[in-house]
Amino acid sequence: MARQLLQHCKKCGAWTLQRDCPHCDGIANAAAPIKWSPEDQRANIRRKMYDVESPEWLTTLPNLKTITESRKAIFEEE
Ligand SMILES: [Zn+2]
């Protein structure tokens, strides 16, 4: 499926909603890039859903090993 509805023929420049141009035998591509926003529009909803202010949520986060544990693991492999 095409990324967006409006397509633009590369060969004759016609506008269409199909991937194959109805005016010539050219291939039509998306007329413009997809709209995209770096802002997370649903961040508030997501934070409420995961209850990020609760202390229980903190325990679900992944933890790194301490530096001592990491060094120990490296030296034991060798
Ligand atoms: Zn065309």
PDB file of the backbone (N, CA, C, O) and the ligand in Angstrom, with CONECT records:
HET     ZN  A 101       1
ATOM      1  N   MET A   1       0.841  -1.192   0.000  1.00  0.00           N
ATOM      2  CA  MET A   1       0.000   0.000   0.000  1.00  0.00           C
ATOM      3  C   MET A   1       0.872   1.237   0.000  1.00  0.00           C
ATOM      4  O   MET A   1       1.947   1.271   0.599  1.00  0.00           O
ATOM      5  N   ALA A   2       0.385   2.234  -0.678  1.00  0.00           N
ATOM      6  CA  ALA A   2       1.132   3.486  -0.770  1.00  0.00           C
ATOM      7  C   ALA A   2       1.174   4.166   0.599  1.00  0.00           C
ATOM      8  O   ALA A   2       0.268   3.998   1.415  1.00  0.00           O
ATOM      9  N   ARG A   3       2.232   4.929   0.837  1.00  0.00           N
ATOM     10  CA  ARG A   3       2.394   5.611   2.118  1.00  0.00           C
ATOM     11  C   ARG A   3       1.322   6.660   2.330  1.00  0.00           C
ATOM     12  O   ARG A   3       0.908   6.903   3.464  1.00  0.00           O
ATOM     13  N   GLN A   4       0.871   7.279   1.265  1.00  0.00           N
ATOM     14  CA  GLN A   4      -0.197   8.261   1.381  1.00  0.00           C
ATOM     15  C   GLN A   4      -1.054   8.197   0.134  1.00  0.00           C
ATOM     16  O   GLN A   4      -0.646   7.608  -0.867  1.00  0.00           O
ATOM     17  N   LEU A   5      -2.234   8.793   0.177  1.00  0.00           N
ATOM     18  CA  LEU A   5      -3.194   8.646  -0.911  1.00  0.00           C
ATOM     19  C   LEU A   5      -2.764   9.387  -2.176  1.00  0.00           C
ATOM     20  O   LEU A   5      -2.750   8.800  -3.258  1.00  0.00           O
ATOM     21  N   LEU A   6      -2.419  10.650  -2.055  1.00  0.00           N
ATOM     22  CA  LEU A   6      -2.120  11.456  -3.244  1.00  0.00           C
ATOM     23  C   LEU A   6      -0.773  11.063  -3.840  1.00  0.00           C
ATOM     24  O   LEU A   6       0.258  11.116  -3.169  1.00  0.00           O
ATOM     25  N   GLN A   7      -0.799  10.666  -5.114  1.00  0.00           N
ATOM     26  CA  GLN A   7       0.404  10.243  -5.819  1.00  0.00           C
ATOM     27  C   GLN A   7       0.661  11.199  -6.982  1.00  0.00           C
ATOM     28  O   GLN A   7      -0.265  11.810  -7.515  1.00  0.00           O
ATOM     29  N   HIS A   8       1.927  11.317  -7.366  1.00  0.00           N
ATOM     30  CA  HIS A   8       2.332  12.216  -8.432  1.00  0.00           C
ATOM     31  C   HIS A   8       3.127  11.411  -9.449  1.00  0.00           C
ATOM     32  O   HIS A   8       4.113  10.761  -9.103  1.00  0.00           O
ATOM     33  N   CYS A   9       2.690  11.458 -10.712  1.00  0.00           N
ATOM     34  CA  CYS A   9       3.363  10.682 -11.755  1.00  0.00           C
ATOM     35  C   CYS A   9       4.735  11.282 -12.044  1.00  0.00           C
ATOM     36  O   CYS A   9       4.862  12.489 -12.252  1.00  0.00           O
ATOM     37  N   LYS A  10       5.763  10.429 -12.056  1.00  0.00           N
ATOM     38  CA  LYS A  10       7.124  10.905 -12.317  1.00  0.00           C
ATOM     39  C   LYS A  10       7.314  11.258 -13.797  1.00  0.00           C
ATOM     40  O   LYS A  10       8.128  12.115 -14.139  1.00  0.00           O
ATOM     41  N   LYS A  11       6.553  10.587 -14.666  1.00  0.00           N
ATOM     42  CA  LYS A  11       6.756  10.719 -16.105  1.00  0.00           C
ATOM     43  C   LYS A  11       6.022  11.938 -16.676  1.00  0.00           C
ATOM     44  O   LYS A  11       6.632  12.777 -17.338  1.00  0.00           O
ATOM     45  N   CYS A  12       4.693  12.035 -16.416  1.00  0.00           N
ATOM     46  CA  CYS A  12       3.916  13.117 -17.030  1.00  0.00           C
ATOM     47  C   CYS A  12       3.499  14.193 -16.026  1.00  0.00           C
ATOM     48  O   CYS A  12       2.973  15.234 -16.420  1.00  0.00           O
ATOM     49  N   GLY A  13       3.728  13.955 -14.746  1.00  0.00           N
ATOM     50  CA  GLY A  13       3.417  14.967 -13.739  1.00  0.00           C
ATOM     51  C   GLY A  13       1.962  15.015 -13.322  1.00  0.00           C
ATOM     52  O   GLY A  13       1.554  15.952 -12.637  1.00  0.00           O
ATOM     53  N   ALA A  14       1.161  14.022 -13.719  1.00  0.00           N
ATOM     54  CA  ALA A  14      -0.265  14.012 -13.355  1.00  0.00           C
ATOM     55  C   ALA A  14      -0.436  13.605 -11.895  1.00  0.00           C
ATOM     56  O   ALA A  14       0.400  12.902 -11.327  1.00  0.00           O
ATOM     57  N   TRP A  15      -1.533  14.061 -11.305  1.00  0.00           N
ATOM     58  CA  TRP A  15      -1.881  13.705  -9.926  1.00  0.00           C
ATOM     59  C   TRP A  15      -2.886  12.584  -9.953  1.00  0.00           C
ATOM     60  O   TRP A  15      -3.801  12.592 -10.776  1.00  0.00           O
ATOM     61  N   THR A  16      -2.734  11.626  -9.075  1.00  0.00           N
ATOM     62  CA  THR A  16      -3.652  10.487  -9.049  1.00  0.00           C
ATOM     63  C   THR A  16      -3.676   9.883  -7.651  1.00  0.00           C
ATOM     64  O   THR A  16      -2.843  10.202  -6.802  1.00  0.00           O
ATOM     65  N   LEU A  17      -4.649   9.004  -7.433  1.00  0.00           N
ATOM     66  CA  LEU A  17      -4.711   8.276  -6.165  1.00  0.00           C
ATOM     67  C   LEU A  17      -4.198   6.849  -6.331  1.00  0.00           C
ATOM     68  O   LEU A  17      -4.193   6.069  -5.379  1.00  0.00           O
ATOM     69  N   GLN A  18      -3.761   6.508  -7.567  1.00  0.00           N
ATOM     70  CA  GLN A  18      -3.289   5.149  -7.832  1.00  0.00           C
ATOM     71  C   GLN A  18      -1.779   5.132  -7.991  1.00  0.00           C
ATOM     72  O   GLN A  18      -1.165   6.174  -8.221  1.00  0.00           O
ATOM     73  N   ARG A  19      -1.176   3.953  -7.869  1.00  0.00           N
ATOM     74  CA  ARG A  19       0.272   3.815  -8.016  1.00  0.00           C
ATOM     75  C   ARG A  19       0.679   3.844  -9.494  1.00  0.00           C
ATOM     76  O   ARG A  19       1.790   4.261  -9.822  1.00  0.00           O
ATOM     77  N   ASP A  20      -0.225   3.400 -10.393  1.00  0.00           N
ATOM     78  CA  ASP A  20       0.048   3.447 -11.823  1.00  0.00           C
ATOM     79  C   ASP A  20      -0.707   4.634 -12.416  1.00  0.00           C
ATOM     80  O   ASP A  20      -1.902   4.804 -12.174  1.00  0.00           O
ATOM     81  N   CYS A  21      -0.008   5.442 -13.184  1.00  0.00           N
ATOM     82  CA  CYS A  21      -0.609   6.649 -13.747  1.00  0.00           C
ATOM     83  C   CYS A  21      -1.707   6.288 -14.752  1.00  0.00           C
ATOM     84  O   CYS A  21      -1.463   5.480 -15.648  1.00  0.00           O
ATOM     85  N   PRO A  22      -2.918   6.868 -14.629  1.00  0.00           N
ATOM     86  CA  PRO A  22      -3.999   6.580 -15.573  1.00  0.00           C
ATOM     87  C   PRO A  22      -3.796   7.295 -16.923  1.00  0.00           C
ATOM     88  O   PRO A  22      -4.475   6.951 -17.891  1.00  0.00           O
ATOM     89  N   HIS A  23      -2.889   8.271 -17.015  1.00  0.00           N
ATOM     90  CA  HIS A  23      -2.689   9.054 -18.239  1.00  0.00           C
ATOM     91  C   HIS A  23      -1.564   8.506 -19.105  1.00  0.00           C
ATOM     92  O   HIS A  23      -1.629   8.606 -20.330  1.00  0.00           O
ATOM     93  N   CYS A  24      -0.556   7.940 -18.504  1.00  0.00           N
ATOM     94  CA  CYS A  24       0.539   7.347 -19.270  1.00  0.00           C
ATOM     95  C   CYS A  24       0.893   6.023 -18.590  1.00  0.00           C
ATOM     96  O   CYS A  24       0.162   5.575 -17.706  1.00  0.00           O
ATOM     97  N   ASP A  25       1.999   5.391 -18.985  1.00  0.00           N
ATOM     98  CA  ASP A  25       2.349   4.115 -18.348  1.00  0.00           C
ATOM     99  C   ASP A  25       3.367   4.321 -17.227  1.00  0.00           C
ATOM    100  O   ASP A  25       4.069   3.392 -16.826  1.00  0.00           O
ATOM    101  N   GLY A  26       3.431   5.547 -16.734  1.00  0.00           N
ATOM    102  CA  GLY A  26       4.396   5.859 -15.676  1.00  0.00           C
ATOM    103  C   GLY A  26       3.968   5.356 -14.312  1.00  0.00           C
ATOM    104  O   GLY A  26       2.824   4.951 -14.100  1.00  0.00           O
ATOM    105  N   ILE A  27       4.933   5.394 -13.382  1.00  0.00           N
ATOM    106  CA  ILE A  27       4.660   4.998 -12.005  1.00  0.00           C
ATOM    107  C   ILE A  27       4.528   6.267 -11.168  1.00  0.00           C
ATOM    108  O   ILE A  27       5.350   7.179 -11.257  1.00  0.00           O
ATOM    109  N   ALA A  28       3.479   6.303 -10.356  1.00  0.00           N
ATOM    110  CA  ALA A  28       3.244   7.469  -9.509  1.00  0.00           C
ATOM    111  C   ALA A  28       3.816   7.213  -8.119  1.00  0.00           C
ATOM    112  O   ALA A  28       3.694   6.117  -7.572  1.00  0.00           O
ATOM    113  N   ASN A  29       4.438   8.239  -7.562  1.00  0.00           N
ATOM    114  CA  ASN A  29       5.008   8.161  -6.217  1.00  0.00           C
ATOM    115  C   ASN A  29       4.279   9.107  -5.279  1.00  0.00           C
ATOM    116  O   ASN A  29       3.521   9.973  -5.716  1.00  0.00           O
ATOM    117  N   ALA A  30       4.518   8.932  -3.981  1.00  0.00           N
ATOM    118  CA  ALA A  30       3.909   9.804  -2.977  1.00  0.00           C
ATOM    119  C   ALA A  30       4.218  11.260  -3.310  1.00  0.00           C
ATOM    120  O   ALA A  30       5.355  11.601  -3.634  1.00  0.00           O
ATOM    121  N   ALA A  31       3.202  12.112  -3.230  1.00  0.00           N
ATOM    122  CA  ALA A  31       3.348  13.506  -3.646  1.00  0.00           C
ATOM    123  C   ALA A  31       4.206  14.308  -2.677  1.00  0.00           C
ATOM    124  O   ALA A  31       4.845  15.276  -3.088  1.00  0.00           O
ATOM    125  N   ALA A  32       4.236  13.937  -1.417  1.00  0.00           N
ATOM    126  CA  ALA A  32       4.995  14.683  -0.421  1.00  0.00           C
ATOM    127  C   ALA A  32       5.392  13.722   0.683  1.00  0.00           C
ATOM    128  O   ALA A  32       4.768  12.673   0.844  1.00  0.00           O
ATOM    129  N   PRO A  33       6.422  14.063   1.445  1.00  0.00           N
ATOM    130  CA  PRO A  33       6.769  13.186   2.562  1.00  0.00           C
ATOM    131  C   PRO A  33       5.649  13.109   3.589  1.00  0.00           C
ATOM    132  O   PRO A  33       4.825  14.019   3.679  1.00  0.00           O
ATOM    133  N   ILE A  34       5.614  12.034   4.359  1.00  0.00           N
ATOM    134  CA  ILE A  34       4.583  11.849   5.383  1.00  0.00           C
ATOM    135  C   ILE A  34       4.761  12.910   6.459  1.00  0.00           C
ATOM    136  O   ILE A  34       5.886  13.279   6.797  1.00  0.00           O
ATOM    137  N   LYS A  35       3.654  13.396   6.992  1.00  0.00           N
ATOM    138  CA  LYS A  35       3.729  14.351   8.091  1.00  0.00           C
ATOM    139  C   LYS A  35       4.323  13.651   9.302  1.00  0.00           C
ATOM    140  O   LYS A  35       3.941  12.528   9.631  1.00  0.00           O
ATOM    141  N   TRP A  36       5.249  14.313   9.956  1.00  0.00           N
ATOM    142  CA  TRP A  36       5.908  13.688  11.090  1.00  0.00           C
ATOM    143  C   TRP A  36       6.249  14.760  12.092  1.00  0.00           C
ATOM    144  O   TRP A  36       6.693  15.844  11.714  1.00  0.00           O
ATOM    145  N   SER A  37       6.053  14.480  13.347  1.00  0.00           N
ATOM    146  CA  SER A  37       6.365  15.443  14.385  1.00  0.00           C
ATOM    147  C   SER A  37       7.290  14.795  15.410  1.00  0.00           C
ATOM    148  O   SER A  37       7.026  13.677  15.854  1.00  0.00           O
ATOM    149  N   PRO A  38       8.373  15.479  15.794  1.00  0.00           N
ATOM    150  CA  PRO A  38       9.261  14.905  16.813  1.00  0.00           C
ATOM    151  C   PRO A  38       8.620  14.899  18.195  1.00  0.00           C
ATOM    152  O   PRO A  38       9.077  14.188  19.090  1.00  0.00           O
ATOM    153  N   GLU A  39       7.567  15.685  18.371  1.00  0.00           N
ATOM    154  CA  GLU A  39       6.899  15.698  19.672  1.00  0.00           C
ATOM    155  C   GLU A  39       5.996  14.487  19.815  1.00  0.00           C
ATOM    156  O   GLU A  39       5.302  14.108  18.871  1.00  0.00           O
ATOM    157  N   ASP A  40       6.003  13.888  20.975  1.00  0.00           N
ATOM    158  CA  ASP A  40       5.149  12.746  21.271  1.00  0.00           C
ATOM    159  C   ASP A  40       3.777  13.281  21.670  1.00  0.00           C
ATOM    160  O   ASP A  40       3.584  13.759  22.787  1.00  0.00           O
ATOM    161  N   GLN A  41       2.828  13.191  20.737  1.00  0.00           N
ATOM    162  CA  GLN A  41       1.504  13.773  20.954  1.00  0.00           C
ATOM    163  C   GLN A  41       0.738  13.107  22.092  1.00  0.00           C
ATOM    164  O   GLN A  41      -0.114  13.739  22.718  1.00  0.00           O
ATOM    165  N   ARG A  42       1.035  11.834  22.365  1.00  0.00           N
ATOM    166  CA  ARG A  42       0.273  11.094  23.366  1.00  0.00           C
ATOM    167  C   ARG A  42       1.097  10.802  24.621  1.00  0.00           C
ATOM    168  O   ARG A  42       0.790   9.868  25.361  1.00  0.00           O
ATOM    169  N   ALA A  43       2.133  11.588  24.859  1.00  0.00           N
ATOM    170  CA  ALA A  43       3.015  11.348  26.005  1.00  0.00           C
ATOM    171  C   ALA A  43       2.261  11.411  27.328  1.00  0.00           C
ATOM    172  O   ALA A  43       2.497  10.589  28.212  1.00  0.00           O
ATOM    173  N   ASN A  44       1.358  12.376  27.474  1.00  0.00           N
ATOM    174  CA  ASN A  44       0.606  12.504  28.727  1.00  0.00           C
ATOM    175  C   ASN A  44      -0.219  11.249  29.000  1.00  0.00           C
ATOM    176  O   ASN A  44      -0.244  10.734  30.118  1.00  0.00           O
ATOM    177  N   ILE A  45      -0.886  10.774  27.965  1.00  0.00           N
ATOM    178  CA  ILE A  45      -1.717   9.579  28.103  1.00  0.00           C
ATOM    179  C   ILE A  45      -0.836   8.373  28.463  1.00  0.00           C
ATOM    180  O   ILE A  45      -1.189   7.565  29.321  1.00  0.00           O
ATOM    181  N   ARG A  46       0.314   8.272  27.787  1.00  0.00           N
ATOM    182  CA  ARG A  46       1.222   7.141  28.023  1.00  0.00           C
ATOM    183  C   ARG A  46       1.754   7.167  29.468  1.00  0.00           C
ATOM    184  O   ARG A  46       1.836   6.127  30.122  1.00  0.00           O
ATOM    185  N   ARG A  47       2.113   8.361  29.957  1.00  0.00           N
ATOM    186  CA  ARG A  47       2.614   8.468  31.330  1.00  0.00           C
ATOM    187  C   ARG A  47       1.550   8.057  32.346  1.00  0.00           C
ATOM    188  O   ARG A  47       1.855   7.400  33.341  1.00  0.00           O
ATOM    189  N   LYS A  48       0.301   8.447  32.091  1.00  0.00           N
ATOM    190  CA  LYS A  48      -0.781   8.050  32.992  1.00  0.00           C
ATOM    191  C   LYS A  48      -0.997   6.540  32.933  1.00  0.00           C
ATOM    192  O   LYS A  48      -1.214   5.885  33.952  1.00  0.00           O
ATOM    193  N   MET A  49      -0.931   6.005  31.716  1.00  0.00           N
ATOM    194  CA  MET A  49      -1.159   4.573  31.517  1.00  0.00           C
ATOM    195  C   MET A  49      -0.133   3.745  32.291  1.00  0.00           C
ATOM    196  O   MET A  49      -0.486   2.738  32.904  1.00  0.00           O
ATOM    197  N   TYR A  50       1.140   4.167  32.266  1.00  0.00           N
ATOM    198  CA  TYR A  50       2.200   3.424  32.961  1.00  0.00           C
ATOM    199  C   TYR A  50       2.377   3.894  34.397  1.00  0.00           C
ATOM    200  O   TYR A  50       3.195   3.332  35.126  1.00  0.00           O
ATOM    201  N   ASP A  51       1.630   4.913  34.826  1.00  0.00           N
ATOM    202  CA  ASP A  51       1.688   5.430  36.188  1.00  0.00           C
ATOM    203  C   ASP A  51       3.137   5.720  36.603  1.00  0.00           C
ATOM    204  O   ASP A  51       3.648   5.167  37.577  1.00  0.00           O
ATOM    205  N   VAL A  52       3.773   6.599  35.836  1.00  0.00           N
ATOM    206  CA  VAL A  52       5.212   6.822  36.010  1.00  0.00           C
ATOM    207  C   VAL A  52       5.592   7.553  37.295  1.00  0.00           C
ATOM    208  O   VAL A  52       6.775   7.624  37.626  1.00  0.00           O
ATOM    209  N   GLU A  53       4.626   8.093  38.023  1.00  0.00           N
ATOM    210  CA  GLU A  53       4.969   8.779  39.266  1.00  0.00           C
ATOM    211  C   GLU A  53       4.967   7.836  40.463  1.00  0.00           C
ATOM    212  O   GLU A  53       5.353   8.226  41.565  1.00  0.00           O
ATOM    213  N   SER A  54       4.539   6.615  40.252  1.00  0.00           N
ATOM    214  CA  SER A  54       4.493   5.671  41.371  1.00  0.00           C
ATOM    215  C   SER A  54       5.870   5.051  41.598  1.00  0.00           C
ATOM    216  O   SER A  54       6.633   4.885  40.646  1.00  0.00           O
ATOM    217  N   PRO A  55       6.198   4.708  42.834  1.00  0.00           N
ATOM    218  CA  PRO A  55       7.477   4.060  43.125  1.00  0.00           C
ATOM    219  C   PRO A  55       7.582   2.677  42.486  1.00  0.00           C
ATOM    220  O   PRO A  55       8.685   2.200  42.218  1.00  0.00           O
ATOM    221  N   GLU A  56       6.445   2.034  42.242  1.00  0.00           N
ATOM    222  CA  GLU A  56       6.470   0.707  41.616  1.00  0.00           C
ATOM    223  C   GLU A  56       7.008   0.776  40.191  1.00  0.00           C
ATOM    224  O   GLU A  56       7.666  -0.145  39.709  1.00  0.00           O
ATOM    225  N   TRP A  57       6.707   1.900  39.528  1.00  0.00           N
ATOM    226  CA  TRP A  57       7.165   2.045  38.144  1.00  0.00           C
ATOM    227  C   TRP A  57       8.693   2.065  38.085  1.00  0.00           C
ATOM    228  O   TRP A  57       9.292   1.536  37.149  1.00  0.00           O
ATOM    229  N   LEU A  58       9.316   2.678  39.090  1.00  0.00           N
ATOM    230  CA  LEU A  58      10.778   2.751  39.140  1.00  0.00           C
ATOM    231  C   LEU A  58      11.414   1.365  39.133  1.00  0.00           C
ATOM    232  O   LEU A  58      12.461   1.155  38.520  1.00  0.00           O
ATOM    233  N   THR A  59      10.776   0.429  39.815  1.00  0.00           N
ATOM    234  CA  THR A  59      11.353  -0.914  39.902  1.00  0.00           C
ATOM    235  C   THR A  59      11.270  -1.661  38.570  1.00  0.00           C
ATOM    236  O   THR A  59      11.963  -2.660  38.372  1.00  0.00           O
ATOM    237  N   THR A  60      10.415  -1.173  37.648  1.00  0.00           N
ATOM    238  CA  THR A  60      10.300  -1.850  36.355  1.00  0.00           C
ATOM    239  C   THR A  60      11.387  -1.423  35.375  1.00  0.00           C
ATOM    240  O   THR A  60      11.558  -2.048  34.328  1.00  0.00           O
ATOM    241  N   LEU A  61      12.130  -0.354  35.710  1.00  0.00           N
ATOM    242  CA  LEU A  61      13.174   0.123  34.798  1.00  0.00           C
ATOM    243  C   LEU A  61      14.382  -0.805  34.843  1.00  0.00           C
ATOM    244  O   LEU A  61      14.707  -1.347  35.900  1.00  0.00           O
ATOM    245  N   PRO A  62      15.053  -0.993  33.704  1.00  0.00           N
ATOM    246  CA  PRO A  62      16.244  -1.829  33.696  1.00  0.00           C
ATOM    247  C   PRO A  62      17.398  -1.120  34.417  1.00  0.00           C
ATOM    248  O   PRO A  62      17.488   0.108  34.409  1.00  0.00           O
ATOM    249  N   ASN A  63      18.255  -1.895  35.024  1.00  0.00           N
ATOM    250  CA  ASN A  63      19.401  -1.332  35.736  1.00  0.00           C
ATOM    251  C   ASN A  63      20.699  -1.801  35.104  1.00  0.00           C
ATOM    252  O   ASN A  63      20.788  -2.909  34.575  1.00  0.00           O
ATOM    253  N   LEU A  64      21.704  -0.936  35.167  1.00  0.00           N
ATOM    254  CA  LEU A  64      23.041  -1.333  34.742  1.00  0.00           C
ATOM    255  C   LEU A  64      23.724  -2.017  35.911  1.00  0.00           C
ATOM    256  O   LEU A  64      23.394  -1.777  37.073  1.00  0.00           O
ATOM    257  N   LYS A  65      24.693  -2.883  35.578  1.00  0.00           N
ATOM    258  CA  LYS A  65      25.502  -3.484  36.631  1.00  0.00           C
ATOM    259  C   LYS A  65      26.399  -2.398  37.219  1.00  0.00           C
ATOM    260  O   LYS A  65      26.677  -1.397  36.558  1.00  0.00           O
ATOM    261  N   THR A  66      26.846  -2.589  38.442  1.00  0.00           N
ATOM    262  CA  THR A  66      27.813  -1.647  39.007  1.00  0.00           C
ATOM    263  C   THR A  66      29.126  -1.826  38.255  1.00  0.00           C
ATOM    264  O   THR A  66      29.335  -2.846  37.598  1.00  0.00           O
ATOM    265  N   ILE A  67      30.013  -0.831  38.350  1.00  0.00           N
ATOM    266  CA  ILE A  67      31.299  -0.896  37.645  1.00  0.00           C
ATOM    267  C   ILE A  67      32.115  -2.098  38.126  1.00  0.00           C
ATOM    268  O   ILE A  67      32.814  -2.740  37.342  1.00  0.00           O
ATOM    269  N   THR A  68      32.017  -2.386  39.393  1.00  0.00           N
ATOM    270  CA  THR A  68      32.762  -3.528  39.946  1.00  0.00           C
ATOM    271  C   THR A  68      32.255  -4.839  39.354  1.00  0.00           C
ATOM    272  O   THR A  68      33.044  -5.711  38.990  1.00  0.00           O
ATOM    273  N   GLU A  69      30.932  -4.970  39.260  1.00  0.00           N
ATOM    274  CA  GLU A  69      30.354  -6.188  38.684  1.00  0.00           C
ATOM    275  C   GLU A  69      30.733  -6.331  37.211  1.00  0.00           C
ATOM    276  O   GLU A  69      31.012  -7.434  36.741  1.00  0.00           O
ATOM    277  N   SER A  70      30.742  -5.191  36.471  1.00  0.00           N
ATOM    278  CA  SER A  70      31.094  -5.223  35.058  1.00  0.00           C
ATOM    279  C   SER A  70      32.539  -5.663  34.868  1.00  0.00           C
ATOM    280  O   SER A  70      32.829  -6.503  34.016  1.00  0.00           O
ATOM    281  N   ARG A  71      33.455  -5.095  35.668  1.00  0.00           N
ATOM    282  CA  ARG A  71      34.876  -5.451  35.559  1.00  0.00           C
ATOM    283  C   ARG A  71      35.089  -6.929  35.883  1.00  0.00           C
ATOM    284  O   ARG A  71      35.856  -7.632  35.225  1.00  0.00           O
ATOM    285  N   LYS A  72      34.393  -7.365  36.905  1.00  0.00           N
ATOM    286  CA  LYS A  72      34.507  -8.752  37.336  1.00  0.00           C
ATOM    287  C   LYS A  72      34.097  -9.686  36.191  1.00  0.00           C
ATOM    288  O   LYS A  72      34.763 -10.684  35.914  1.00  0.00           O
ATOM    289  N   ALA A  73      32.971  -9.333  35.528  1.00  0.00           N
ATOM    290  CA  ALA A  73      32.464 -10.157  34.424  1.00  0.00           C
ATOM    291  C   ALA A  73      33.464 -10.205  33.282  1.00  0.00           C
ATOM    292  O   ALA A  73      33.663 -11.261  32.680  1.00  0.00           O
ATOM    293  N   ILE A  74      34.105  -9.064  32.968  1.00  0.00           N
ATOM    294  CA  ILE A  74      35.083  -9.016  31.865  1.00  0.00           C
ATOM    295  C   ILE A  74      36.293  -9.883  32.202  1.00  0.00           C
ATOM    296  O   ILE A  74      36.745 -10.663  31.364  1.00  0.00           O
ATOM    297  N   PHE A  75      36.823  -9.755  33.419  1.00  0.00           N
ATOM    298  CA  PHE A  75      38.043 -10.487  33.770  1.00  0.00           C
ATOM    299  C   PHE A  75      37.794 -11.975  33.924  1.00  0.00           C
ATOM    300  O   PHE A  75      38.698 -12.785  33.720  1.00  0.00           O
ATOM    301  N   GLU A  76      36.564 -12.336  34.284  1.00  0.00           N
ATOM    302  CA  GLU A  76      36.271 -13.750  34.430  1.00  0.00           C
ATOM    303  C   GLU A  76      36.143 -14.433  33.076  1.00  0.00           C
ATOM    304  O   GLU A  76      36.355 -15.641  32.963  1.00  0.00           O
ATOM    305  N   GLU A  77      35.787 -13.641  32.020  1.00  0.00           N
ATOM    306  CA  GLU A  77      35.658 -14.215  30.682  1.00  0.00           C
ATOM    307  C   GLU A  77      37.010 -14.555  30.099  1.00  0.00           C
ATOM    308  O   GLU A  77      37.147 -15.523  29.351  1.00  0.00           O
ATOM    309  N   GLU A  78      38.024 -13.750  30.445  1.00  0.00           N
ATOM    310  CA  GLU A  78      39.356 -13.961  29.840  1.00  0.00           C
ATOM    311  C   GLU A  78      40.095 -15.171  30.396  1.00  0.00           C
ATOM    312  O   GLU A  78      41.216 -15.457  29.975  1.00  0.00           O
TER     313      GLU A  78
HETATM  314 ZN    ZN A 101       1.757   9.774 -16.051  1.00  0.00          ZN2+
END
